Amino acid sequence: MMPRPRCCRRISITPRVLYYKPRGIPLRSLDEVVIAPDELEALRLTDLLNLEQTKAAEQMGISQPTLNRILSAARKKTADALVNGKAIRIEGGEI
């Protein structure tokens, strides 16, 4: 049985910066966490713009449960990078 194909997600921004890292440590010395553009958009809509998940999901063209899964993954990755001193790279994902 094949899984259902993923639908495209609408992203309203193109990030100007693709890397974030702890200051004073060369990038080559750091582990990385990769955040997809749809994960960044979910964070932006819910945490920065304070949209409810249903409204954020509407803007991205996805269901609320899908947004919740994307958001949970993005928050976990961000927390991992902050707590463990990892670089964050924004890359990939289906848009």
Long-range contacts (C-beta under 8 A, 24 or more apart in sequence): 6-94, 7-61, 7-62, 8-61, 8-94, 8-95, 9-38, 9-41, 9-60, 9-61, 9-62, 9-70, 9-93, 9-94, 9-95, 10-59, 10-60, 10-61, 10-95, 11-37, 11-38, 11-41, 11-60, 11-95, 12-41, 12-44, 12-59, 13-40, 13-41, 13-44, 15-40, 15-90, 17-90, 18-89, 18-90, 18-91, 19-87, 19-88, 19-89, 19-90, 20-81, 20-87, 20-88, 21-87, 21-88, 22-85, 22-87, 25-85, 27-87, 30-85, 30-86, 30-87, 31-84, 31-86, 31-87, 32-86, 32-87, 32-88, 32-89, 33-77, 33-78, 33-80, 33-81, 33-86, 33-87, 33-88, 33-89, 34-77, 34-89, 34-90, 34-91, 34-92, 35-74, 35-77, 35-78, 35-88, 35-89, 35-90, 35-91, 36-90, 36-91, 36-92, 36-93, 37-90, 37-91, 37-92, 37-93, 37-95, 38-70, 38-93, 38-94, 38-95, 39-70, 39-71, 39-73, 39-74, 39-77, 39-93, 40-74, 40-90, 42-67, 42-70, 42-71, 42-74, 43-71, 43-74, 43-75, 43-78, 46-71
